[in-house]
Amino acid sequence: MTAIWIIAVCAAIWWLVQGVCIARTLRSVCPLPEGQFTPEISDAPFVSIICPARDEADAIEAATRSRLMDSAPWMEFIFIDDRSTDGTGAMLEQVVEGDDRASVHHIESLPSGWLGKVHAQQVGVEAARVAKDGWFLFSDGDTHVHPGAVESALSWAECERADHVALTPRIVRGSLLLRLCIAPLMRVLVCSLRLWVANDDRQPRAMGVGAFNLVRRTALERAGGLKQLRLEVADDVGIARIVKDSGGRSRVAIGAAWLEIEWYRTAGQFLRGSEKGVAKARSRTGILIAGLLASIIAALDVSPFVLMVWLPSPPALLAASTSAAALLLGLLLAARFGLPRYWSLLAPFGLIAGLLITFRAMGLALLHGGVRWRGDSHTLESTAAGERVRL
């Protein structure tokens, strides 16, 4: 019984710590307010929206059409077909035809020393006609952005005197495996990136989101540009980090009412996408250490649900209370950030599935000495050398 008490108390403390992190995040990261913004119209667009895409023919048409529904004349849309083999490029050409604000650029090869997505974004930057005092919006090609989202983000940026604004999207549909794992993944993101301090100018932490990263051109150039991130797998967070490190102001808000994404539409995409995160371990030794830590954390996460088998003993009652609090935290997090909320009630199973997926990714990285991302292979040494974001 003593061992059960020790496990129950340790698990309760662990979930209390997570609860504090989540509560602070829910208080400091709020939904994006609606706003109006009227830029000075010049010969060049005020905002250049850069959307890289690779092999996304099944989703790119609807997402692109949602963007083009925004009729603001002070935006241009730059779509980057990054070596697609499934008709993505042709689909983009067809959708943007007739809209003078939009253009499509095709990449045939990846230069040495770059990750594919970051290079595609750099191609977009070089093609942009944005004014010197204008903005870039880096946004994944499969993101649906509703009319008014960019204007509201610009309005909030000016109100906050921010140089960078990131918006979190609403997650819709997706594979069953992703929906099962999304709540534990969000908890890991909140705690590892200390999301509650992302809007605090006194803290070095910052948050970027691949679906919506709005940044002033002058701030990005002052930070050294995307070349600073050419081998950073967390390029979205990296944009926020280099802007803040160079003296800029970074802000993050919840954009669930403004944009949505069907993240990893198949289980296969989810499994492949999870592989890139292993690069943050930096080496084979780091992967083994990370695997051990992940196992300990998973055991603490799941133990309250397991200990309920001993009900109605006192330690099992503590575990039951901890389990109820854990499920409530998951529901609150899902409701605020636009995640599939009722799937968060299956958090213990999602955590176990996530741990197995993590072990799979770690095993592949150990076997190959590197990671695969967006169809390209990168060694652990190269990604470690280009790392700008530490978790």
WOLIN-V984742 format. One record per backbone hydrogen bond with DSSP energy under -1.0 kcal/mol. CO is the residue of the C=O (numbers start at 1). NH is the residue of the N-H. If there is no record, write none. Layout:
co=CO nh=NH
co=CO nh=NH
This chain:
co=1 nh=5
co=2 nh=6
co=3 nh=7
co=4 nh=8
co=5 nh=9
co=6 nh=10
co=7 nh=11
co=8 nh=12
co=9 nh=13
co=10 nh=14
co=11 nh=15
co=12 nh=16
co=13 nh=17
co=14 nh=18
co=15 nh=19
co=16 nh=20
co=17 nh=21
co=18 nh=22
co=19 nh=23
co=20 nh=24
co=21 nh=25
co=22 nh=26
co=23 nh=27
co=24 nh=28
co=25 nh=29
co=30 nh=254
co=45 nh=131
co=46 nh=135
co=47 nh=76
co=48 nh=137
co=49 nh=78
co=50 nh=139
co=51 nh=80
co=52 nh=141
co=53 nh=82
co=56 nh=59
co=56 nh=60
co=59 nh=63
co=60 nh=64
co=61 nh=65
co=62 nh=66
co=63 nh=67
co=64 nh=68
co=67 nh=70
co=74 nh=47
co=76 nh=49
co=77 nh=103
co=78 nh=51
co=79 nh=105
co=80 nh=53
co=81 nh=83
co=81 nh=107
co=87 nh=91
co=88 nh=92
co=89 nh=93
co=90 nh=94
co=91 nh=95
co=92 nh=96
co=96 nh=99
co=99 nh=102
co=101 nh=77
co=103 nh=79
co=105 nh=81
co=107 nh=83
co=115 nh=119
co=116 nh=120
co=117 nh=121
co=118 nh=122
co=119 nh=123
co=120 nh=124
co=121 nh=125
co=122 nh=126
co=123 nh=127
co=124 nh=128
co=131 nh=134
co=134 nh=217
co=135 nh=48
co=136 nh=215
co=137 nh=50
co=138 nh=213
co=140 nh=143
co=144 nh=260
co=146 nh=149
co=148 nh=152
co=149 nh=153
co=150 nh=154
co=151 nh=155
co=152 nh=156
co=153 nh=157
co=154 nh=158
co=155 nh=159
co=156 nh=160
co=157 nh=162
co=163 nh=216
co=164 nh=251
co=165 nh=214
co=166 nh=253
co=168 nh=255
co=170 nh=261
co=175 nh=179
co=176 nh=180
co=177 nh=181
co=178 nh=182
co=181 nh=185
co=182 nh=186
co=183 nh=187
co=184 nh=188
co=185 nh=189
co=186 nh=190
co=187 nh=191
co=188 nh=192
co=189 nh=193
co=190 nh=195
co=194 nh=197
co=195 nh=198
co=197 nh=200
co=200 nh=203
co=210 nh=140
co=212 nh=167
co=213 nh=138
co=214 nh=165
co=215 nh=136
co=216 nh=220
co=217 nh=221
co=218 nh=222
co=219 nh=223
co=220 nh=225
co=221 nh=224
co=225 nh=228
co=226 nh=229
co=229 nh=232
co=230 nh=115
co=234 nh=238
co=235 nh=239
co=236 nh=240
co=237 nh=241
co=238 nh=242
co=239 nh=243
co=240 nh=244
co=241 nh=245
co=242 nh=246
co=243 nh=248
co=244 nh=247
co=249 nh=163
co=249 nh=164
co=251 nh=166
co=253 nh=168
co=254 nh=32
co=255 nh=258
co=255 nh=259
co=258 nh=146
co=259 nh=170
co=260 nh=144
co=261 nh=172
co=261 nh=263
co=264 nh=175
co=266 nh=270
co=267 nh=271
co=268 nh=272
co=269 nh=273
co=270 nh=274
co=272 nh=275
co=275 nh=278
co=276 nh=279
co=277 nh=280
co=278 nh=281
co=279 nh=282
co=283 nh=287
co=284 nh=288
co=285 nh=289
co=286 nh=290
co=287 nh=291
co=288 nh=292
co=289 nh=293
co=290 nh=294
co=291 nh=295
co=292 nh=296
co=293 nh=297
co=294 nh=298
co=295 nh=299
co=296 nh=300
co=297 nh=301
co=298 nh=302
co=299 nh=303
co=302 nh=305
co=302 nh=306
co=303 nh=307
co=306 nh=309
co=307 nh=310
co=308 nh=311
co=310 nh=313
co=313 nh=317
co=314 nh=318
co=315 nh=319
co=316 nh=320
co=317 nh=321
co=318 nh=322
co=319 nh=323
co=320 nh=324
co=321 nh=325
co=322 nh=326
co=323 nh=327
co=324 nh=328
co=325 nh=329
co=326 nh=330
co=327 nh=331
co=328 nh=332
co=329 nh=333
co=330 nh=334
co=331 nh=335
co=332 nh=336
co=333 nh=337
co=334 nh=339
co=338 nh=171
co=339 nh=341
co=341 nh=344
co=342 nh=345
co=343 nh=346
co=344 nh=347
co=346 nh=350
co=347 nh=351
co=348 nh=352
co=349 nh=353
co=350 nh=354
co=351 nh=355
co=352 nh=356
co=353 nh=357
co=354 nh=358
co=355 nh=359
co=356 nh=360
co=357 nh=361
co=358 nh=362
co=359 nh=363
co=360 nh=364
co=361 nh=365
co=362 nh=366
co=363 nh=367
co=364 nh=368
co=365 nh=369
co=369 nh=380
co=371 nh=378
co=373 nh=376
co=376 nh=373
co=378 nh=371
co=379 nh=383
co=380 nh=384
co=381 nh=385
co=382 nh=386
